[in-house]
Amino acid sequence: MDSTTRPPSLLALPTYLISHVARLGHDILIAAVADHGLRLPHFATLTALADFGPLPQHVLADRLGLNRSHLVGYLDTLEERGLSRRTRDPADRRRQLVELTPEGEELQHRLLALAERAQEALLHELSPAERTTLTTLLRKVLDTGDRGASTGD
């Protein structure tokens, strides 16, 4: 379906455009991650650990916006594959710290490169300046949404 077959009223709605473009990118990422026997939450977990370093398991769940019990399942898979490990937090033995293994770091780098290639394929029609503008505007919308979520608006 191209822009001549989509309802013009929908094309005038930024929320429709954002969600449709997000779905296109999402589908590309799902396929890339699935080629490695993982799902997007696994990739998100690997990336959060790469970005933030070892984290308490509950903090990782909160940062990713994942249900804590769902995260346990994702971590089980990553741990079984030798991509992450959980250890007791020496500061609070009740907590689990989660960290990447060297294998997890390597896979996260490969998956991130796949995500960047997928992004390139999706955004190849945009100039570098347009990509910067798009990213700036989307971050502004995201920040506004985050502020609204934190205040209950």
Secondary structure, DSSP 8 states (H G I E B T S, - for coil): --TTTS-HHHHT-HHHHHHHHHHHHHHHHHHHHHTTT--HHHHHHHHHHHHH-SEEHHHHHHHHT--HHHHHHHHHHHHHTTSEEEEEETTEEEEEEEEE-HHHHHHHHHHHHHHHHHHHHHHTTS-HHHHHHHHHHHHHHHHHHHHHHHHT-
